Amino acid sequence: MARVYTVEQAREALVGLRPVIADLIAVRADATELGMAIYHGVRSPLGGLPEFKAAQARLDELVTVLLASGDVQLKGIAPVLLDFPAELAGEPVLLCWLEGDHNLDWYHRADLGFAGRRPLPLE
């Protein structure tokens, strides 16, 4: 059975994941730059094919860390989108954090997805 987070537990989990998320964002940018340079047949200041392959491997590692961190759902990496299973007013929801959000302040019903994202009610 999947873990159900309280808002506070999800926020604490997010704090613990922030270093991994920051690394993922940095490596994602490097991999994108390296991939584009390789595509155009030029060398990036970041390196070439070996550095691109290393960045891809590091991205895989970071995604694995996120996926192994409890029942957090990784919905995307560009931008990073995380969902935490929870309940609000007795209803199952997903607490939703999107890259760029300062805090975990959003939720949506699982059947509505991101399009149904709403601010968390004030406690």
ZAVODO-106460 format. One line per 2 residues: number of its first residue (from 1); for each residue x, y, z of C-alpha. Coordinates in Angstrom, 3 decimals. Each point is the difference from the previous one (the first is absolute). Layout:
N
NUM	X,Y,Z  ...
! end
This chain:
123
1	0.000,0.000,0.000  1.320,3.434,-0.937
3	0.973,2.412,2.707  -2.417,2.855,0.623
5	1.759,3.230,1.018  -1.280,2.785,2.162
7	0.757,3.448,-1.396  2.728,0.439,2.628
9	1.580,-3.400,-0.759  0.030,0.770,-3.719
11	1.604,3.376,0.631  2.679,-1.654,2.164
13	0.632,-2.610,-2.701  0.347,2.768,-2.582
15	2.605,1.774,2.147  2.017,-3.221,0.073
17	-0.291,-0.381,-3.773  1.050,3.557,-0.875
19	3.748,-0.809,-0.375  -0.834,-2.856,-2.387
21	-2.395,2.256,-1.925  2.640,2.745,-0.253
23	2.536,-2.511,-1.340  -2.546,-1.345,-2.481
25	-0.745,3.502,-1.320  3.714,0.797,-0.426
27	0.824,-3.315,-1.686  -3.107,0.271,-2.204
29	1.232,3.388,-1.265  3.506,-1.356,-0.663
31	-1.367,-3.050,-1.822  -2.224,2.216,-2.130
33	2.896,2.280,-0.958  2.300,-2.930,-0.735
35	-2.681,-1.794,-2.022  -0.663,3.064,-2.116
37	3.721,0.509,-0.644  0.355,-3.632,-1.077
39	-3.057,0.303,-2.237  1.547,3.027,-1.736
41	3.445,-1.601,-0.200  1.734,2.556,2.186
43	1.782,-0.316,3.294  -1.540,1.548,3.090
45	2.152,1.648,2.662  -1.460,-2.788,2.182
47	1.581,-2.694,-2.173  -1.170,-2.475,-2.592
49	-1.545,-3.438,-0.281  1.680,-1.506,3.095
51	-1.250,2.867,2.187  -3.471,-0.295,-1.549
53	-0.128,-3.716,0.793  1.205,0.720,3.555
55	-2.727,2.631,0.416  -2.624,-2.463,-1.240
57	1.222,-2.609,2.478  -0.092,2.549,2.822
59	-3.562,1.000,-0.981  -1.001,-3.662,0.202
61	1.557,-0.234,3.480  -1.818,3.097,1.225
63	-3.340,-1.191,-1.379  0.564,-3.330,1.766
65	0.656,1.813,3.285  -3.251,1.956,-0.380
67	-1.985,-3.114,-0.886  1.464,-1.879,2.973
69	-0.910,2.729,2.489  -3.231,-1.394,1.394
71	-3.193,0.238,-1.968  0.817,3.304,-1.663
73	-1.151,-0.025,-3.606  2.366,1.543,-2.546
75	-2.245,1.288,-2.785  2.596,1.903,-2.020
77	3.600,1.183,-0.064  -0.283,3.000,-2.335
79	-1.379,1.648,2.040  0.300,-2.142,3.122
81	-3.490,-0.939,1.161  -0.607,-2.013,3.183
83	-3.237,-1.308,1.493  -0.482,-1.257,3.558
85	-3.062,-2.197,0.684  -2.130,1.583,2.726
87	-3.530,0.581,1.250  -1.832,3.295,0.376
89	-3.383,0.045,1.701  -0.076,-3.798,-0.290
91	0.537,0.048,-3.770  3.086,-1.514,-1.686
93	2.116,2.670,-1.683  3.540,0.548,-1.188
95	2.000,2.800,1.592  1.733,1.563,-2.965
97	3.399,1.722,-0.197  1.252,1.515,-3.255
99	3.540,1.211,-0.627  0.040,3.683,0.886
101	-2.562,-0.310,2.814  1.468,1.294,3.258
103	-2.083,-2.330,2.140  -2.361,-2.903,-0.324
105	-3.203,2.039,-0.203  -2.053,-1.769,-2.700
107	-2.064,-3.141,-0.437  -2.207,-1.680,-2.560
109	-2.306,-2.965,-0.172  1.733,-3.014,-1.502
111	-2.642,-0.326,-2.706  0.406,3.644,-1.076
113	3.782,0.157,-0.192  1.978,3.201,-0.230
115	-2.809,1.840,-1.803  -2.060,-0.266,3.200
117	2.746,1.530,2.161  -1.290,2.216,2.817
119	1.622,1.846,2.902  -0.103,-1.855,3.282
121	-2.639,1.350,2.356  1.371,2.160,2.799
123	0.432,-2.024,3.150
! end
